[in-house]
Amino acid sequence: MSAISHRKPTTDTLATRGKIAVVVPATNTVVQPEFEAMCPPGVTNHVTRMYLPPRPYDDLEVYRKALETEEGNLDEALRLVLPCEPHVVAHGHSIHSFRGDRVRATGEQSTLEALCGVPFITPSMAVLAGLEAIGNPKRIALLTPYWPPADTLISEFFTACGYEVVRAHGLKAVGPTAVAQITLDQIREGFRQADDPRAEALIHVGTNLPVSAITGDIEAAHGKPLIGVNVATYWQALRRIGITDRIDGFGMLLAKY
């Protein structure tokens, strides 16, 4: 990515405490309303969109290769949103950040922070921070909207970071917009399929899957914490700019930590 001129973050009449820039894929319809629902007083969200080429769900070998090579136009999306002078950027696209291991994820986040001149929250690092905040349970169960190659990629990331993925379940959405069409009942059933008695925590990856508002219900039903990618990303964005509000309705991470 080429350099982007840095602007000092500013507050304004509505954003008396901070502005959060949010980058989402062009097809994503869930991150924006979920982040708005979690937004505390004095904070405003500012969304920009990036194009991502569709993965071929009818050819899983090509799908697998695309997971490692696709990039999207993040550079252009950032150029469109950084002029609003945000205090932090939250990336509402998860799978790119769950490639490799913690060293790779940390390096990529650091590169993006240097590019933007403000904290940059990648979903993988936010989920890891969320796990650490709740006591760092090591045995996890994973739910995604993806197909097996993506589930394997994400499982390998957590394994490389020192976690044991005791079970992973993908909902096999047939395209990016189809993810947002998965019903809440299907999501609940997905967690039932993903959970395992050995798991100490549940993980959700896939930002277009509408999990945030039912996080507390899932936690109550399974008797264990759920670190969902959208809740973790927004929680980390707030905490990185010093906003420590406890917000109910989205599970224990945002309500207690």
Contacts in CASP RR format, 6 or more apart in sequence:
PFRMAT RR
TARGET T0000
AUTHOR 0000-0000-0000
METHOD contacts of the structure
MODEL  1
MSAISHRKPTTDTLATRGKIAVVVPATNTVVQPEFEAMCPPGVTNHVTRM
YLPPRPYDDLEVYRKALETEEGNLDEALRLVLPCEPHVVAHGHSIHSFRG
DRVRATGEQSTLEALCGVPFITPSMAVLAGLEAIGNPKRIALLTPYWPPA
DTLISEFFTACGYEVVRAHGLKAVGPTAVAQITLDQIREGFRQADDPRAE
ALIHVGTNLPVSAITGDIEAAHGKPLIGVNVATYWQALRRIGITDRIDGF
GMLLAKY
1 74 0 8 1.000
1 75 0 8 1.000
1 111 0 8 1.000
1 115 0 8 1.000
2 75 0 8 1.000
3 115 0 8 1.000
4 75 0 8 1.000
4 78 0 8 1.000
4 79 0 8 1.000
4 82 0 8 1.000
4 115 0 8 1.000
4 116 0 8 1.000
6 116 0 8 1.000
6 117 0 8 1.000
7 82 0 8 1.000
7 83 0 8 1.000
7 85 0 8 1.000
8 85 0 8 1.000
9 18 0 8 1.000
9 19 0 8 1.000
9 85 0 8 1.000
9 86 0 8 1.000
9 87 0 8 1.000
9 118 0 8 1.000
10 19 0 8 1.000
10 85 0 8 1.000
11 17 0 8 1.000
11 18 0 8 1.000
11 19 0 8 1.000
12 19 0 8 1.000
12 44 0 8 1.000
14 42 0 8 1.000
14 44 0 8 1.000
15 42 0 8 1.000
15 43 0 8 1.000
15 44 0 8 1.000
16 42 0 8 1.000
17 40 0 8 1.000
17 41 0 8 1.000
17 42 0 8 1.000
17 43 0 8 1.000
17 243 0 8 1.000
18 42 0 8 1.000
18 43 0 8 1.000
18 44 0 8 1.000
18 86 0 8 1.000
18 87 0 8 1.000
18 241 0 8 1.000
18 243 0 8 1.000
19 43 0 8 1.000
19 44 0 8 1.000
19 45 0 8 1.000
19 46 0 8 1.000
19 84 0 8 1.000
19 85 0 8 1.000
19 86 0 8 1.000
19 87 0 8 1.000
20 35 0 8 1.000
20 39 0 8 1.000
20 43 0 8 1.000
20 44 0 8 1.000
20 45 0 8 1.000
20 46 0 8 1.000
20 86 0 8 1.000
20 87 0 8 1.000
20 88 0 8 1.000
20 89 0 8 1.000
20 90 0 8 1.000
20 234 0 8 1.000
20 237 0 8 1.000
20 238 0 8 1.000
20 241 0 8 1.000
21 46 0 8 1.000
21 48 0 8 1.000
21 78 0 8 1.000
21 81 0 8 1.000
21 82 0 8 1.000
21 84 0 8 1.000
21 86 0 8 1.000
21 88 0 8 1.000
21 89 0 8 1.000
21 90 0 8 1.000
22 31 0 8 1.000
22 32 0 8 1.000
22 35 0 8 1.000
22 45 0 8 1.000
22 46 0 8 1.000
22 47 0 8 1.000
22 48 0 8 1.000
22 81 0 8 1.000
22 89 0 8 1.000
22 90 0 8 1.000
22 92 0 8 1.000
23 47 0 8 1.000
23 48 0 8 1.000
23 49 0 8 1.000
23 50 0 8 1.000
23 74 0 8 1.000
23 77 0 8 1.000
23 78 0 8 1.000
23 81 0 8 1.000
23 89 0 8 1.000
23 90 0 8 1.000
23 91 0 8 1.000
23 92 0 8 1.000
23 93 0 8 1.000
24 31 0 8 1.000
24 32 0 8 1.000
24 47 0 8 1.000
24 48 0 8 1.000
24 49 0 8 1.000
24 50 0 8 1.000
24 92 0 8 1.000
24 93 0 8 1.000
24 207 0 8 1.000
25 49 0 8 1.000
25 50 0 8 1.000
25 51 0 8 1.000
25 52 0 8 1.000
25 92 0 8 1.000
25 93 0 8 1.000
25 176 0 8 1.000
25 207 0 8 1.000
25 208 0 8 1.000
26 49 0 8 1.000
26 50 0 8 1.000
26 51 0 8 1.000
26 52 0 8 1.000
27 52 0 8 1.000
27 176 0 8 1.000
27 177 0 8 1.000
27 208 0 8 1.000
28 49 0 8 1.000
28 92 0 8 1.000
28 93 0 8 1.000
28 176 0 8 1.000
28 180 0 8 1.000
28 207 0 8 1.000
28 208 0 8 1.000
29 177 0 8 1.000
29 180 0 8 1.000
29 208 0 8 1.000
30 179 0 8 1.000
30 180 0 8 1.000
30 207 0 8 1.000
30 208 0 8 1.000
30 209 0 8 1.000
30 210 0 8 1.000
30 230 0 8 1.000
31 47 0 8 1.000
31 92 0 8 1.000
31 207 0 8 1.000
31 208 0 8 1.000
31 230 0 8 1.000
32 45 0 8 1.000
32 47 0 8 1.000
34 210 0 8 1.000
34 212 0 8 1.000
34 213 0 8 1.000
34 230 0 8 1.000
34 231 0 8 1.000
34 234 0 8 1.000
35 45 0 8 1.000
35 90 0 8 1.000
35 230 0 8 1.000
35 234 0 8 1.000
36 45 0 8 1.000
37 212 0 8 1.000
37 213 0 8 1.000
37 250 0 8 1.000
38 212 0 8 1.000
38 231 0 8 1.000
38 234 0 8 1.000
38 247 0 8 1.000
38 250 0 8 1.000
38 254 0 8 1.000
39 45 0 8 1.000
40 238 0 8 1.000
40 243 0 8 1.000
40 245 0 8 1.000
40 247 0 8 1.000
43 238 0 8 1.000
43 243 0 8 1.000
46 81 0 8 1.000
46 84 0 8 1.000
46 86 0 8 1.000
47 81 0 8 1.000
48 77 0 8 1.000
48 78 0 8 1.000
48 80 0 8 1.000
48 81 0 8 1.000
49 77 0 8 1.000
50 72 0 8 1.000
50 73 0 8 1.000
50 74 0 8 1.000
50 76 0 8 1.000
50 77 0 8 1.000
50 93 0 8 1.000
51 72 0 8 1.000
51 73 0 8 1.000
52 70 0 8 1.000
52 72 0 8 1.000
52 93 0 8 1.000
52 176 0 8 1.000
53 66 0 8 1.000
53 70 0 8 1.000
53 72 0 8 1.000
54 175 0 8 1.000
54 176 0 8 1.000
55 62 0 8 1.000
55 63 0 8 1.000
55 66 0 8 1.000
55 67 0 8 1.000
55 70 0 8 1.000
55 175 0 8 1.000
56 62 0 8 1.000
56 63 0 8 1.000
56 66 0 8 1.000
57 63 0 8 1.000
57 147 0 8 1.000
57 174 0 8 1.000
57 175 0 8 1.000
60 147 0 8 1.000
60 148 0 8 1.000
60 149 0 8 1.000
63 147 0 8 1.000
63 149 0 8 1.000
63 150 0 8 1.000
64 149 0 8 1.000
64 153 0 8 1.000
67 95 0 8 1.000
67 99 0 8 1.000
67 149 0 8 1.000
67 150 0 8 1.000
67 153 0 8 1.000
68 99 0 8 1.000
68 153 0 8 1.000
70 96 0 8 1.000
71 96 0 8 1.000
78 89 0 8 1.000
78 115 0 8 1.000
78 116 0 8 1.000
81 89 0 8 1.000
82 89 0 8 1.000
82 116 0 8 1.000
86 118 0 8 1.000
87 118 0 8 1.000
87 119 0 8 1.000
87 241 0 8 1.000
88 118 0 8 1.000
88 119 0 8 1.000
88 120 0 8 1.000
88 121 0 8 1.000
88 237 0 8 1.000
88 240 0 8 1.000
88 241 0 8 1.000
89 112 0 8 1.000
89 116 0 8 1.000
89 118 0 8 1.000
89 119 0 8 1.000
89 120 0 8 1.000
89 121 0 8 1.000
90 121 0 8 1.000
90 233 0 8 1.000
90 234 0 8 1.000
90 236 0 8 1.000
90 237 0 8 1.000
91 97 0 8 1.000
91 112 0 8 1.000
91 120 0 8 1.000
91 121 0 8 1.000
91 122 0 8 1.000
91 123 0 8 1.000
91 233 0 8 1.000
92 123 0 8 1.000
92 207 0 8 1.000
92 230 0 8 1.000
92 233 0 8 1.000
93 123 0 8 1.000
93 207 0 8 1.000
94 123 0 8 1.000
94 124 0 8 1.000
94 205 0 8 1.000
94 206 0 8 1.000
94 207 0 8 1.000
94 229 0 8 1.000
95 146 0 8 1.000
95 150 0 8 1.000
95 153 0 8 1.000
95 154 0 8 1.000
95 205 0 8 1.000
95 206 0 8 1.000
97 105 0 8 1.000
97 108 0 8 1.000
97 109 0 8 1.000
97 122 0 8 1.000
97 123 0 8 1.000
97 124 0 8 1.000
97 125 0 8 1.000
98 105 0 8 1.000
98 123 0 8 1.000
98 124 0 8 1.000
98 153 0 8 1.000
98 154 0 8 1.000
98 157 0 8 1.000
98 205 0 8 1.000
99 105 0 8 1.000
99 153 0 8 1.000
99 157 0 8 1.000
100 156 0 8 1.000
100 157 0 8 1.000
100 160 0 8 1.000
101 157 0 8 1.000
101 160 0 8 1.000
101 161 0 8 1.000
102 128 0 8 1.000
102 160 0 8 1.000
102 161 0 8 1.000
105 122 0 8 1.000
105 124 0 8 1.000
105 125 0 8 1.000
105 128 0 8 1.000
105 157 0 8 1.000
106 125 0 8 1.000
108 122 0 8 1.000
109 120 0 8 1.000
109 121 0 8 1.000
109 122 0 8 1.000
109 125 0 8 1.000
112 120 0 8 1.000
112 122 0 8 1.000
113 119 0 8 1.000
113 120 0 8 1.000
119 237 0 8 1.000
119 240 0 8 1.000
119 241 0 8 1.000
121 233 0 8 1.000
121 236 0 8 1.000
121 237 0 8 1.000
121 240 0 8 1.000
123 205 0 8 1.000
123 206 0 8 1.000
123 207 0 8 1.000
123 229 0 8 1.000
123 232 0 8 1.000
123 233 0 8 1.000
124 157 0 8 1.000
125 236 0 8 1.000
126 229 0 8 1.000
126 232 0 8 1.000
126 233 0 8 1.000
126 235 0 8 1.000
126 236 0 8 1.000
126 237 0 8 1.000
127 203 0 8 1.000
127 205 0 8 1.000
127 227 0 8 1.000
127 228 0 8 1.000
127 229 0 8 1.000
127 232 0 8 1.000
128 161 0 8 1.000
129 232 0 8 1.000
129 236 0 8 1.000
130 227 0 8 1.000
130 232 0 8 1.000
130 235 0 8 1.000
130 236 0 8 1.000
130 253 0 8 1.000
130 257 0 8 1.000
131 137 0 8 1.000
131 140 0 8 1.000
131 163 0 8 1.000
131 201 0 8 1.000
131 203 0 8 1.000
131 227 0 8 1.000
133 253 0 8 1.000
133 257 0 8 1.000
134 201 0 8 1.000
134 225 0 8 1.000
134 227 0 8 1.000
134 252 0 8 1.000
134 253 0 8 1.000
134 257 0 8 1.000
137 200 0 8 1.000
137 201 0 8 1.000
137 225 0 8 1.000
138 162 0 8 1.000
138 163 0 8 1.000
138 164 0 8 1.000
138 200 0 8 1.000
139 163 0 8 1.000
139 164 0 8 1.000
139 166 0 8 1.000
139 198 0 8 1.000
139 199 0 8 1.000
139 200 0 8 1.000
139 201 0 8 1.000
140 158 0 8 1.000
140 163 0 8 1.000
140 164 0 8 1.000
140 165 0 8 1.000
140 166 0 8 1.000
140 199 0 8 1.000
140 200 0 8 1.000
140 201 0 8 1.000
140 202 0 8 1.000
140 203 0 8 1.000
141 165 0 8 1.000
141 166 0 8 1.000
141 167 0 8 1.000
141 168 0 8 1.000
141 169 0 8 1.000
141 194 0 8 1.000
141 195 0 8 1.000
141 196 0 8 1.000
141 199 0 8 1.000
141 201 0 8 1.000
141 202 0 8 1.000
141 203 0 8 1.000
142 151 0 8 1.000
142 154 0 8 1.000
142 155 0 8 1.000
142 158 0 8 1.000
142 165 0 8 1.000
142 167 0 8 1.000
142 168 0 8 1.000
142 169 0 8 1.000
142 194 0 8 1.000
142 202 0 8 1.000
142 203 0 8 1.000
142 204 0 8 1.000
142 205 0 8 1.000
143 168 0 8 1.000
143 169 0 8 1.000
143 170 0 8 1.000
143 171 0 8 1.000
143 187 0 8 1.000
143 190 0 8 1.000
143 191 0 8 1.000
143 193 0 8 1.000
143 194 0 8 1.000
143 202 0 8 1.000
143 203 0 8 1.000
143 204 0 8 1.000
143 205 0 8 1.000
143 211 0 8 1.000
144 150 0 8 1.000
144 151 0 8 1.000
144 154 0 8 1.000
144 168 0 8 1.000
144 169 0 8 1.000
144 170 0 8 1.000
144 171 0 8 1.000
144 204 0 8 1.000
144 205 0 8 1.000
144 206 0 8 1.000
144 209 0 8 1.000
145 170 0 8 1.000
145 171 0 8 1.000
145 172 0 8 1.000
145 173 0 8 1.000
145 179 0 8 1.000
145 182 0 8 1.000
145 206 0 8 1.000
145 208 0 8 1.000
145 209 0 8 1.000
146 154 0 8 1.000
146 170 0 8 1.000
146 171 0 8 1.000
146 172 0 8 1.000
146 173 0 8 1.000
146 205 0 8 1.000
146 206 0 8 1.000
147 170 0 8 1.000
147 172 0 8 1.000
148 170 0 8 1.000
151 168 0 8 1.000
151 169 0 8 1.000
151 170 0 8 1.000
152 168 0 8 1.000
154 168 0 8 1.000
154 205 0 8 1.000
155 165 0 8 1.000
155 168 0 8 1.000
158 165 0 8 1.000
158 203 0 8 1.000
159 165 0 8 1.000
166 196 0 8 1.000
166 198 0 8 1.000
166 199 0 8 1.000
167 194 0 8 1.000
167 195 0 8 1.000
167 196 0 8 1.000
167 199 0 8 1.000
168 194 0 8 1.000
169 190 0 8 1.000
169 193 0 8 1.000
169 194 0 8 1.000
170 190 0 8 1.000
170 194 0 8 1.000
171 179 0 8 1.000
171 182 0 8 1.000
171 186 0 8 1.000
171 187 0 8 1.000
171 190 0 8 1.000
171 209 0 8 1.000
173 179 0 8 1.000
173 181 0 8 1.000
173 182 0 8 1.000
176 208 0 8 1.000
177 208 0 8 1.000
179 206 0 8 1.000
179 208 0 8 1.000
179 209 0 8 1.000
180 208 0 8 1.000
180 209 0 8 1.000
180 210 0 8 1.000
182 209 0 8 1.000
182 210 0 8 1.000
184 210 0 8 1.000
184 214 0 8 1.000
187 209 0 8 1.000
187 210 0 8 1.000
187 211 0 8 1.000
187 214 0 8 1.000
188 214 0 8 1.000
188 217 0 8 1.000
188 218 0 8 1.000
188 221 0 8 1.000
191 202 0 8 1.000
191 218 0 8 1.000
191 221 0 8 1.000
191 222 0 8 1.000
191 226 0 8 1.000
194 202 0 8 1.000
195 202 0 8 1.000
195 222 0 8 1.000
195 224 0 8 1.000
199 224 0 8 1.000
200 224 0 8 1.000
201 224 0 8 1.000
201 225 0 8 1.000
201 226 0 8 1.000
201 227 0 8 1.000
202 218 0 8 1.000
202 219 0 8 1.000
202 222 0 8 1.000
202 224 0 8 1.000
202 225 0 8 1.000
202 226 0 8 1.000
202 227 0 8 1.000
203 226 0 8 1.000
203 227 0 8 1.000
203 228 0 8 1.000
204 211 0 8 1.000
204 226 0 8 1.000
204 227 0 8 1.000
204 228 0 8 1.000
204 229 0 8 1.000
205 228 0 8 1.000
205 229 0 8 1.000
206 229 0 8 1.000
207 229 0 8 1.000
207 230 0 8 1.000
207 233 0 8 1.000
211 218 0 8 1.000
211 226 0 8 1.000
211 228 0 8 1.000
211 230 0 8 1.000
211 231 0 8 1.000
212 228 0 8 1.000
212 230 0 8 1.000
212 231 0 8 1.000
212 250 0 8 1.000
213 249 0 8 1.000
213 250 0 8 1.000
215 226 0 8 1.000
215 228 0 8 1.000
215 231 0 8 1.000
215 249 0 8 1.000
215 250 0 8 1.000
215 251 0 8 1.000
216 226 0 8 1.000
216 249 0 8 1.000
216 250 0 8 1.000
216 251 0 8 1.000
216 252 0 8 1.000
218 226 0 8 1.000
219 225 0 8 1.000
219 226 0 8 1.000
219 251 0 8 1.000
219 252 0 8 1.000
225 251 0 8 1.000
225 252 0 8 1.000
225 253 0 8 1.000
226 251 0 8 1.000
227 253 0 8 1.000
228 253 0 8 1.000
231 250 0 8 1.000
231 251 0 8 1.000
231 253 0 8 1.000
231 254 0 8 1.000
232 253 0 8 1.000
234 254 0 8 1.000
235 253 0 8 1.000
235 254 0 8 1.000
235 257 0 8 1.000
238 244 0 8 1.000
238 245 0 8 1.000
246 254 0 8 1.000
246 255 0 8 1.000
246 256 0 8 1.000
247 254 0 8 1.000
247 255 0 8 1.000
248 254 0 8 1.000
248 255 0 8 1.000
249 255 0 8 1.000
END
